[in-house]
Amino acid sequence: MESNDIPEANIAWVLCNVLEEITERLWLRYDKDFIRLASQQEEEDIRAGEKGNEMDPDLLAQDDF
């Protein structure tokens, strides 16, 4: 590592630690909300995938075998 990279690496290290602390605090406060939102998103993704399969004749043909 070159000496001119050290300040940049130091800033990156501090930012990484700050982001980790913020993430932990957010999870402590909103854990149930985050889980609910993730579940809703997963259900929407599943429904979107099912609709996509219904609309794609090639995928329907593969499901028959």
mmCIF file of the N, C-alpha and C atoms, coordinates in Angstrom:
data_MODEL
# 
_entry.id   MODEL 
# 
loop_
_atom_site.group_PDB 
_atom_site.id 
_atom_site.type_symbol 
_atom_site.label_atom_id 
_atom_site.label_alt_id 
_atom_site.label_comp_id 
_atom_site.label_asym_id 
_atom_site.label_entity_id 
_atom_site.label_seq_id 
_atom_site.pdbx_PDB_ins_code 
_atom_site.Cartn_x 
_atom_site.Cartn_y 
_atom_site.Cartn_z 
_atom_site.occupancy 
_atom_site.B_iso_or_equiv 
_atom_site.pdbx_formal_charge 
_atom_site.auth_seq_id 
_atom_site.auth_comp_id 
_atom_site.auth_asym_id 
_atom_site.auth_atom_id 
_atom_site.pdbx_PDB_model_num 
ATOM 1   N N  . MET A 1 1  ? 0.855   -1.174  0.000   1.00 0.00 ? 1  MET A N  1 
ATOM 2   C CA . MET A 1 1  ? 0.000   0.000   0.000   1.00 0.00 ? 1  MET A CA 1 
ATOM 3   C C  . MET A 1 1  ? 0.897   1.232   0.000   1.00 0.00 ? 1  MET A C  1 
ATOM 4   N N  . GLU A 1 2  ? 0.592   2.145   -0.858  1.00 0.00 ? 2  GLU A N  1 
ATOM 5   C CA . GLU A 1 2  ? 1.379   3.365   -0.919  1.00 0.00 ? 2  GLU A CA 1 
ATOM 6   C C  . GLU A 1 2  ? 0.968   4.309   0.200   1.00 0.00 ? 2  GLU A C  1 
ATOM 7   N N  . SER A 1 3  ? 1.886   5.179   0.575   1.00 0.00 ? 3  SER A N  1 
ATOM 8   C CA . SER A 1 3  ? 1.609   6.092   1.695   1.00 0.00 ? 3  SER A CA 1 
ATOM 9   C C  . SER A 1 3  ? 0.456   7.041   1.391   1.00 0.00 ? 3  SER A C  1 
ATOM 10  N N  . ASN A 1 4  ? 0.210   7.364   0.130   1.00 0.00 ? 4  ASN A N  1 
ATOM 11  C CA . ASN A 1 4  ? -0.904  8.262   -0.192  1.00 0.00 ? 4  ASN A CA 1 
ATOM 12  C C  . ASN A 1 4  ? -2.247  7.540   -0.132  1.00 0.00 ? 4  ASN A C  1 
ATOM 13  N N  . ASP A 1 5  ? -2.262  6.202   -0.051  1.00 0.00 ? 5  ASP A N  1 
ATOM 14  C CA . ASP A 1 5  ? -3.498  5.439   0.077   1.00 0.00 ? 5  ASP A CA 1 
ATOM 15  C C  . ASP A 1 5  ? -3.961  5.308   1.528   1.00 0.00 ? 5  ASP A C  1 
ATOM 16  N N  . ILE A 1 6  ? -3.079  5.563   2.468   1.00 0.00 ? 6  ILE A N  1 
ATOM 17  C CA . ILE A 1 6  ? -3.413  5.360   3.881   1.00 0.00 ? 6  ILE A CA 1 
ATOM 18  C C  . ILE A 1 6  ? -4.560  6.269   4.333   1.00 0.00 ? 6  ILE A C  1 
ATOM 19  N N  . PRO A 1 7  ? -4.580  7.554   4.017   1.00 0.00 ? 7  PRO A N  1 
ATOM 20  C CA . PRO A 1 7  ? -5.729  8.370   4.445   1.00 0.00 ? 7  PRO A CA 1 
ATOM 21  C C  . PRO A 1 7  ? -7.053  7.855   3.862   1.00 0.00 ? 7  PRO A C  1 
ATOM 22  N N  . GLU A 1 8  ? -7.034  7.425   2.616   1.00 0.00 ? 8  GLU A N  1 
ATOM 23  C CA . GLU A 1 8  ? -8.247  6.896   1.996   1.00 0.00 ? 8  GLU A CA 1 
ATOM 24  C C  . GLU A 1 8  ? -8.687  5.608   2.691   1.00 0.00 ? 8  GLU A C  1 
ATOM 25  N N  . ALA A 1 9  ? -7.749  4.748   2.986   1.00 0.00 ? 9  ALA A N  1 
ATOM 26  C CA . ALA A 1 9  ? -8.072  3.505   3.693   1.00 0.00 ? 9  ALA A CA 1 
ATOM 27  C C  . ALA A 1 9  ? -8.592  3.798   5.089   1.00 0.00 ? 9  ALA A C  1 
ATOM 28  N N  . ASN A 1 10 ? -8.052  4.796   5.736   1.00 0.00 ? 10 ASN A N  1 
ATOM 29  C CA . ASN A 1 10 ? -8.508  5.182   7.071   1.00 0.00 ? 10 ASN A CA 1 
ATOM 30  C C  . ASN A 1 10 ? -9.954  5.670   7.020   1.00 0.00 ? 10 ASN A C  1 
ATOM 31  N N  . ILE A 1 11 ? -10.271 6.476   6.039   1.00 0.00 ? 11 ILE A N  1 
ATOM 32  C CA . ILE A 1 11 ? -11.649 6.963   5.869   1.00 0.00 ? 11 ILE A CA 1 
ATOM 33  C C  . ILE A 1 11 ? -12.586 5.793   5.589   1.00 0.00 ? 11 ILE A C  1 
ATOM 34  N N  . ALA A 1 12 ? -12.156 4.878   4.728   1.00 0.00 ? 12 ALA A N  1 
ATOM 35  C CA . ALA A 1 12 ? -12.976 3.707   4.417   1.00 0.00 ? 12 ALA A CA 1 
ATOM 36  C C  . ALA A 1 12 ? -13.218 2.868   5.665   1.00 0.00 ? 12 ALA A C  1 
ATOM 37  N N  . TRP A 1 13 ? -12.213 2.713   6.496   1.00 0.00 ? 13 TRP A N  1 
ATOM 38  C CA . TRP A 1 13 ? -12.331 1.944   7.736   1.00 0.00 ? 13 TRP A CA 1 
ATOM 39  C C  . TRP A 1 13 ? -13.340 2.598   8.678   1.00 0.00 ? 13 TRP A C  1 
ATOM 40  N N  . VAL A 1 14 ? -13.245 3.900   8.833   1.00 0.00 ? 14 VAL A N  1 
ATOM 41  C CA . VAL A 1 14 ? -14.171 4.630   9.709   1.00 0.00 ? 14 VAL A CA 1 
ATOM 42  C C  . VAL A 1 14 ? -15.599 4.507   9.173   1.00 0.00 ? 14 VAL A C  1 
ATOM 43  N N  . LEU A 1 15 ? -15.783 4.691   7.865   1.00 0.00 ? 15 LEU A N  1 
ATOM 44  C CA . LEU A 1 15 ? -17.115 4.570   7.267   1.00 0.00 ? 15 LEU A CA 1 
ATOM 45  C C  . LEU A 1 15 ? -17.691 3.169   7.458   1.00 0.00 ? 15 LEU A C  1 
ATOM 46  N N  . CYS A 1 16 ? -16.869 2.168   7.274   1.00 0.00 ? 16 CYS A N  1 
ATOM 47  C CA . CYS A 1 16 ? -17.317 0.789   7.449   1.00 0.00 ? 16 CYS A CA 1 
ATOM 48  C C  . CYS A 1 16 ? -17.817 0.566   8.880   1.00 0.00 ? 16 CYS A C  1 
ATOM 49  N N  . ASN A 1 17 ? -17.079 1.060   9.851   1.00 0.00 ? 17 ASN A N  1 
ATOM 50  C CA . ASN A 1 17 ? -17.481 0.912   11.256  1.00 0.00 ? 17 ASN A CA 1 
ATOM 51  C C  . ASN A 1 17 ? -18.746 1.695   11.577  1.00 0.00 ? 17 ASN A C  1 
ATOM 52  N N  . VAL A 1 18 ? -18.875 2.888   11.013  1.00 0.00 ? 18 VAL A N  1 
ATOM 53  C CA . VAL A 1 18 ? -20.078 3.691   11.234  1.00 0.00 ? 18 VAL A CA 1 
ATOM 54  C C  . VAL A 1 18 ? -21.293 2.997   10.628  1.00 0.00 ? 18 VAL A C  1 
ATOM 55  N N  . LEU A 1 19 ? -21.152 2.482   9.406   1.00 0.00 ? 19 LEU A N  1 
ATOM 56  C CA . LEU A 1 19 ? -22.261 1.777   8.757   1.00 0.00 ? 19 LEU A CA 1 
ATOM 57  C C  . LEU A 1 19 ? -22.666 0.534   9.548   1.00 0.00 ? 19 LEU A C  1 
ATOM 58  N N  . GLU A 1 20 ? -21.695 -0.161  10.077  1.00 0.00 ? 20 GLU A N  1 
ATOM 59  C CA . GLU A 1 20 ? -21.996 -1.341  10.878  1.00 0.00 ? 20 GLU A CA 1 
ATOM 60  C C  . GLU A 1 20 ? -22.787 -0.959  12.139  1.00 0.00 ? 20 GLU A C  1 
ATOM 61  N N  . GLU A 1 21 ? -22.395 0.110   12.790  1.00 0.00 ? 21 GLU A N  1 
ATOM 62  C CA . GLU A 1 21 ? -23.093 0.582   13.997  1.00 0.00 ? 21 GLU A CA 1 
ATOM 63  C C  . GLU A 1 21 ? -24.510 1.037   13.658  1.00 0.00 ? 21 GLU A C  1 
ATOM 64  N N  . ILE A 1 22 ? -24.660 1.766   12.570  1.00 0.00 ? 22 ILE A N  1 
ATOM 65  C CA . ILE A 1 22 ? -25.989 2.229   12.158  1.00 0.00 ? 22 ILE A CA 1 
ATOM 66  C C  . ILE A 1 22 ? -26.887 1.034   11.828  1.00 0.00 ? 22 ILE A C  1 
ATOM 67  N N  . THR A 1 23 ? -26.344 0.062   11.106  1.00 0.00 ? 23 THR A N  1 
ATOM 68  C CA . THR A 1 23 ? -27.120 -1.120  10.753  1.00 0.00 ? 23 THR A CA 1 
ATOM 69  C C  . THR A 1 23 ? -27.597 -1.848  12.002  1.00 0.00 ? 23 THR A C  1 
ATOM 70  N N  . GLU A 1 24 ? -26.715 -2.018  12.956  1.00 0.00 ? 24 GLU A N  1 
ATOM 71  C CA . GLU A 1 24 ? -27.087 -2.702  14.198  1.00 0.00 ? 24 GLU A CA 1 
ATOM 72  C C  . GLU A 1 24 ? -28.194 -1.953  14.936  1.00 0.00 ? 24 GLU A C  1 
ATOM 73  N N  . ARG A 1 25 ? -28.061 -0.647  15.023  1.00 0.00 ? 25 ARG A N  1 
ATOM 74  C CA . ARG A 1 25 ? -29.084 0.147   15.713  1.00 0.00 ? 25 ARG A CA 1 
ATOM 75  C C  . ARG A 1 25 ? -30.424 0.109   14.980  1.00 0.00 ? 25 ARG A C  1 
ATOM 76  N N  . LEU A 1 26 ? -30.397 0.156   13.656  1.00 0.00 ? 26 LEU A N  1 
ATOM 77  C CA . LEU A 1 26 ? -31.636 0.072   12.890  1.00 0.00 ? 26 LEU A CA 1 
ATOM 78  C C  . LEU A 1 26 ? -32.319 -1.274  13.096  1.00 0.00 ? 26 LEU A C  1 
ATOM 79  N N  . TRP A 1 27 ? -31.544 -2.366  13.093  1.00 0.00 ? 27 TRP A N  1 
ATOM 80  C CA . TRP A 1 27 ? -32.123 -3.690  13.320  1.00 0.00 ? 27 TRP A CA 1 
ATOM 81  C C  . TRP A 1 27 ? -32.724 -3.794  14.717  1.00 0.00 ? 27 TRP A C  1 
ATOM 82  N N  . LEU A 1 28 ? -32.059 -3.212  15.701  1.00 0.00 ? 28 LEU A N  1 
ATOM 83  C CA . LEU A 1 28 ? -32.595 -3.254  17.062  1.00 0.00 ? 28 LEU A CA 1 
ATOM 84  C C  . LEU A 1 28 ? -33.933 -2.522  17.149  1.00 0.00 ? 28 LEU A C  1 
ATOM 85  N N  . ARG A 1 29 ? -34.057 -1.449  16.420  1.00 0.00 ? 29 ARG A N  1 
ATOM 86  C CA . ARG A 1 29 ? -35.283 -0.649  16.493  1.00 0.00 ? 29 ARG A CA 1 
ATOM 87  C C  . ARG A 1 29 ? -36.399 -1.175  15.592  1.00 0.00 ? 29 ARG A C  1 
ATOM 88  N N  . TYR A 1 30 ? -36.048 -1.633  14.390  1.00 0.00 ? 30 TYR A N  1 
ATOM 89  C CA . TYR A 1 30 ? -37.063 -1.953  13.381  1.00 0.00 ? 30 TYR A CA 1 
ATOM 90  C C  . TYR A 1 30 ? -37.066 -3.421  12.963  1.00 0.00 ? 30 TYR A C  1 
ATOM 91  N N  . ASP A 1 31 ? -36.552 -4.315  13.782  1.00 0.00 ? 31 ASP A N  1 
ATOM 92  C CA . ASP A 1 31 ? -36.400 -5.701  13.358  1.00 0.00 ? 31 ASP A CA 1 
ATOM 93  C C  . ASP A 1 31 ? -37.708 -6.321  12.880  1.00 0.00 ? 31 ASP A C  1 
ATOM 94  N N  . LYS A 1 32 ? -38.786 -6.141  13.610  1.00 0.00 ? 32 LYS A N  1 
ATOM 95  C CA . LYS A 1 32 ? -40.072 -6.730  13.203  1.00 0.00 ? 32 LYS A CA 1 
ATOM 96  C C  . LYS A 1 32 ? -40.579 -6.116  11.903  1.00 0.00 ? 32 LYS A C  1 
ATOM 97  N N  . ASP A 1 33 ? -40.401 -4.813  11.753  1.00 0.00 ? 33 ASP A N  1 
ATOM 98  C CA . ASP A 1 33 ? -40.818 -4.144  10.523  1.00 0.00 ? 33 ASP A CA 1 
ATOM 99  C C  . ASP A 1 33 ? -39.989 -4.632  9.331   1.00 0.00 ? 33 ASP A C  1 
ATOM 100 N N  . PHE A 1 34 ? -38.679 -4.790  9.522   1.00 0.00 ? 34 PHE A N  1 
ATOM 101 C CA . PHE A 1 34 ? -37.812 -5.265  8.447   1.00 0.00 ? 34 PHE A CA 1 
ATOM 102 C C  . PHE A 1 34 ? -38.220 -6.668  8.012   1.00 0.00 ? 34 PHE A C  1 
ATOM 103 N N  . ILE A 1 35 ? -38.507 -7.524  8.980   1.00 0.00 ? 35 ILE A N  1 
ATOM 104 C CA . ILE A 1 35 ? -38.896 -8.898  8.667   1.00 0.00 ? 35 ILE A CA 1 
ATOM 105 C C  . ILE A 1 35 ? -40.216 -8.914  7.914   1.00 0.00 ? 35 ILE A C  1 
ATOM 106 N N  . ARG A 1 36 ? -41.170 -8.088  8.347   1.00 0.00 ? 36 ARG A N  1 
ATOM 107 C CA . ARG A 1 36 ? -42.460 -8.007  7.667   1.00 0.00 ? 36 ARG A CA 1 
ATOM 108 C C  . ARG A 1 36 ? -42.287 -7.527  6.232   1.00 0.00 ? 36 ARG A C  1 
ATOM 109 N N  . LEU A 1 37 ? -41.476 -6.482  6.052   1.00 0.00 ? 37 LEU A N  1 
ATOM 110 C CA . LEU A 1 37 ? -41.239 -5.952  4.701   1.00 0.00 ? 37 LEU A CA 1 
ATOM 111 C C  . LEU A 1 37 ? -40.553 -6.987  3.810   1.00 0.00 ? 37 LEU A C  1 
ATOM 112 N N  . ALA A 1 38 ? -39.593 -7.711  4.353   1.00 0.00 ? 38 ALA A N  1 
ATOM 113 C CA . ALA A 1 38 ? -38.902 -8.734  3.569   1.00 0.00 ? 38 ALA A CA 1 
ATOM 114 C C  . ALA A 1 38 ? -39.866 -9.847  3.175   1.00 0.00 ? 38 ALA A C  1 
ATOM 115 N N  . SER A 1 39 ? -40.751 -10.230 4.078   1.00 0.00 ? 39 SER A N  1 
ATOM 116 C CA . SER A 1 39 ? -41.740 -11.272 3.777   1.00 0.00 ? 39 SER A CA 1 
ATOM 117 C C  . SER A 1 39 ? -42.697 -10.811 2.691   1.00 0.00 ? 39 SER A C  1 
ATOM 118 N N  . GLN A 1 40 ? -43.142 -9.556  2.784   1.00 0.00 ? 40 GLN A N  1 
ATOM 119 C CA . GLN A 1 40 ? -44.041 -9.017  1.766   1.00 0.00 ? 40 GLN A CA 1 
ATOM 120 C C  . GLN A 1 40 ? -43.353 -8.985  0.406   1.00 0.00 ? 40 GLN A C  1 
ATOM 121 N N  . GLN A 1 41 ? -42.093 -8.571  0.388   1.00 0.00 ? 41 GLN A N  1 
ATOM 122 C CA . GLN A 1 41 ? -41.354 -8.508  -0.872  1.00 0.00 ? 41 GLN A CA 1 
ATOM 123 C C  . GLN A 1 41 ? -41.176 -9.900  -1.455  1.00 0.00 ? 41 GLN A C  1 
ATOM 124 N N  . GLU A 1 42 ? -40.886 -10.874 -0.602  1.00 0.00 ? 42 GLU A N  1 
ATOM 125 C CA . GLU A 1 42 ? -40.719 -12.248 -1.078  1.00 0.00 ? 42 GLU A CA 1 
ATOM 126 C C  . GLU A 1 42 ? -42.020 -12.779 -1.669  1.00 0.00 ? 42 GLU A C  1 
ATOM 127 N N  . GLU A 1 43 ? -43.144 -12.501 -1.021  1.00 0.00 ? 43 GLU A N  1 
ATOM 128 C CA . GLU A 1 43 ? -44.442 -12.932 -1.548  1.00 0.00 ? 43 GLU A CA 1 
ATOM 129 C C  . GLU A 1 43 ? -44.720 -12.287 -2.901  1.00 0.00 ? 43 GLU A C  1 
ATOM 130 N N  . GLU A 1 44 ? -44.409 -10.996 -3.025  1.00 0.00 ? 44 GLU A N  1 
ATOM 131 C CA . GLU A 1 44 ? -44.607 -10.301 -4.300  1.00 0.00 ? 44 GLU A CA 1 
ATOM 132 C C  . GLU A 1 44 ? -43.715 -10.904 -5.384  1.00 0.00 ? 44 GLU A C  1 
ATOM 133 N N  . ASP A 1 45 ? -42.481 -11.224 -5.036  1.00 0.00 ? 45 ASP A N  1 
ATOM 134 C CA . ASP A 1 45 ? -41.566 -11.825 -6.008  1.00 0.00 ? 45 ASP A CA 1 
ATOM 135 C C  . ASP A 1 45 ? -42.066 -13.193 -6.447  1.00 0.00 ? 45 ASP A C  1 
ATOM 136 N N  . ILE A 1 46 ? -42.597 -13.967 -5.504  1.00 0.00 ? 46 ILE A N  1 
ATOM 137 C CA . ILE A 1 46 ? -43.134 -15.289 -5.842  1.00 0.00 ? 46 ILE A CA 1 
ATOM 138 C C  . ILE A 1 46 ? -44.323 -15.137 -6.775  1.00 0.00 ? 46 ILE A C  1 
ATOM 139 N N  . ARG A 1 47 ? -45.234 -14.210 -6.444  1.00 0.00 ? 47 ARG A N  1 
ATOM 140 C CA . ARG A 1 47 ? -46.401 -13.985 -7.308  1.00 0.00 ? 47 ARG A CA 1 
ATOM 141 C C  . ARG A 1 47 ? -45.971 -13.523 -8.693  1.00 0.00 ? 47 ARG A C  1 
ATOM 142 N N  . ALA A 1 48 ? -44.996 -12.645 -8.757  1.00 0.00 ? 48 ALA A N  1 
ATOM 143 C CA . ALA A 1 48 ? -44.513 -12.152 -10.055 1.00 0.00 ? 48 ALA A CA 1 
ATOM 144 C C  . ALA A 1 48 ? -43.898 -13.303 -10.847 1.00 0.00 ? 48 ALA A C  1 
ATOM 145 N N  . GLY A 1 49 ? -43.183 -14.205 -10.188 1.00 0.00 ? 49 GLY A N  1 
ATOM 146 C CA . GLY A 1 49 ? -42.605 -15.364 -10.861 1.00 0.00 ? 49 GLY A CA 1 
ATOM 147 C C  . GLY A 1 49 ? -43.672 -16.302 -11.372 1.00 0.00 ? 49 GLY A C  1 
ATOM 148 N N  . GLU A 1 50 ? -44.747 -16.481 -10.600 1.00 0.00 ? 50 GLU A N  1 
ATOM 149 C CA . GLU A 1 50 ? -45.842 -17.350 -11.037 1.00 0.00 ? 50 GLU A CA 1 
ATOM 150 C C  . GLU A 1 50 ? -46.538 -16.749 -12.243 1.00 0.00 ? 50 GLU A C  1 
ATOM 151 N N  . LYS A 1 51 ? -46.741 -15.446 -12.233 1.00 0.00 ? 51 LYS A N  1 
ATOM 152 C CA . LYS A 1 51 ? -47.364 -14.795 -13.389 1.00 0.00 ? 51 LYS A CA 1 
ATOM 153 C C  . LYS A 1 51 ? -46.469 -14.918 -14.605 1.00 0.00 ? 51 LYS A C  1 
ATOM 154 N N  . GLY A 1 52 ? -45.164 -14.777 -14.395 1.00 0.00 ? 52 GLY A N  1 
ATOM 155 C CA . GLY A 1 52 ? -44.230 -14.906 -15.503 1.00 0.00 ? 52 GLY A CA 1 
ATOM 156 C C  . GLY A 1 52 ? -44.277 -16.291 -16.103 1.00 0.00 ? 52 GLY A C  1 
ATOM 157 N N  . ASN A 1 53 ? -44.396 -17.311 -15.261 1.00 0.00 ? 53 ASN A N  1 
ATOM 158 C CA . ASN A 1 53 ? -44.485 -18.690 -15.760 1.00 0.00 ? 53 ASN A CA 1 
ATOM 159 C C  . ASN A 1 53 ? -45.771 -18.908 -16.529 1.00 0.00 ? 53 ASN A C  1 
ATOM 160 N N  . GLU A 1 54 ? -46.860 -18.315 -16.082 1.00 0.00 ? 54 GLU A N  1 
ATOM 161 C CA . GLU A 1 54 ? -48.136 -18.459 -16.769 1.00 0.00 ? 54 GLU A CA 1 
ATOM 162 C C  . GLU A 1 54 ? -48.090 -17.830 -18.157 1.00 0.00 ? 54 GLU A C  1 
ATOM 163 N N  . MET A 1 55 ? -47.297 -16.785 -18.309 1.00 0.00 ? 55 MET A N  1 
ATOM 164 C CA . MET A 1 55 ? -47.267 -16.062 -19.568 1.00 0.00 ? 55 MET A CA 1 
ATOM 165 C C  . MET A 1 55 ? -46.242 -16.632 -20.543 1.00 0.00 ? 55 MET A C  1 
ATOM 166 N N  . ASP A 1 56 ? -45.313 -17.459 -20.089 1.00 0.00 ? 56 ASP A N  1 
ATOM 167 C CA . ASP A 1 56 ? -44.254 -17.987 -20.938 1.00 0.00 ? 56 ASP A CA 1 
ATOM 168 C C  . ASP A 1 56 ? -44.604 -19.408 -21.379 1.00 0.00 ? 56 ASP A C  1 
ATOM 169 N N  . PRO A 1 57 ? -45.003 -19.596 -22.636 1.00 0.00 ? 57 PRO A N  1 
ATOM 170 C CA . PRO A 1 57 ? -45.419 -20.931 -23.097 1.00 0.00 ? 57 PRO A CA 1 
ATOM 171 C C  . PRO A 1 57 ? -44.299 -21.961 -23.011 1.00 0.00 ? 57 PRO A C  1 
ATOM 172 N N  . ASP A 1 58 ? -43.039 -21.543 -23.158 1.00 0.00 ? 58 ASP A N  1 
ATOM 173 C CA . ASP A 1 58 ? -41.932 -22.495 -23.065 1.00 0.00 ? 58 ASP A CA 1 
ATOM 174 C C  . ASP A 1 58 ? -41.812 -23.061 -21.655 1.00 0.00 ? 58 ASP A C  1 
ATOM 175 N N  . LEU A 1 59 ? -42.012 -22.214 -20.656 1.00 0.00 ? 59 LEU A N  1 
ATOM 176 C CA . LEU A 1 59 ? -41.944 -22.693 -19.279 1.00 0.00 ? 59 LEU A CA 1 
ATOM 177 C C  . LEU A 1 59 ? -43.111 -23.603 -18.959 1.00 0.00 ? 59 LEU A C  1 
ATOM 178 N N  . LEU A 1 60 ? -44.279 -23.310 -19.518 1.00 0.00 ? 60 LEU A N  1 
ATOM 179 C CA . LEU A 1 60 ? -45.433 -24.179 -19.299 1.00 0.00 ? 60 LEU A CA 1 
ATOM 180 C C  . LEU A 1 60 ? -45.177 -25.551 -19.886 1.00 0.00 ? 60 LEU A C  1 
ATOM 181 N N  . ALA A 1 61 ? -44.581 -25.603 -21.059 1.00 0.00 ? 61 ALA A N  1 
ATOM 182 C CA . ALA A 1 61 ? -44.303 -26.875 -21.706 1.00 0.00 ? 61 ALA A CA 1 
ATOM 183 C C  . ALA A 1 61 ? -43.311 -27.682 -20.876 1.00 0.00 ? 61 ALA A C  1 
ATOM 184 N N  . GLN A 1 62 ? -42.332 -27.027 -20.259 1.00 0.00 ? 62 GLN A N  1 
ATOM 185 C CA . GLN A 1 62 ? -41.343 -27.726 -19.434 1.00 0.00 ? 62 GLN A CA 1 
ATOM 186 C C  . GLN A 1 62 ? -41.990 -28.291 -18.177 1.00 0.00 ? 62 GLN A C  1 
ATOM 187 N N  . ASP A 1 63 ? -42.959 -27.578 -17.615 1.00 0.00 ? 63 ASP A N  1 
ATOM 188 C CA . ASP A 1 63 ? -43.615 -28.040 -16.401 1.00 0.00 ? 63 ASP A CA 1 
ATOM 189 C C  . ASP A 1 63 ? -44.429 -29.287 -16.643 1.00 0.00 ? 63 ASP A C  1 
ATOM 190 N N  . ASP A 1 64 ? -44.863 -29.521 -17.866 1.00 0.00 ? 64 ASP A N  1 
ATOM 191 C CA . ASP A 1 64 ? -45.703 -30.681 -18.174 1.00 0.00 ? 64 ASP A CA 1 
ATOM 192 C C  . ASP A 1 64 ? -44.924 -31.989 -18.123 1.00 0.00 ? 64 ASP A C  1 
ATOM 193 N N  . PHE A 1 65 ? -43.597 -31.930 -18.214 1.00 0.00 ? 65 PHE A N  1 
ATOM 194 C CA . PHE A 1 65 ? -42.805 -33.158 -18.267 1.00 0.00 ? 65 PHE A CA 1 
ATOM 195 C C  . PHE A 1 65 ? -42.352 -33.551 -16.925 1.00 0.00 ? 65 PHE A C  1 
# 
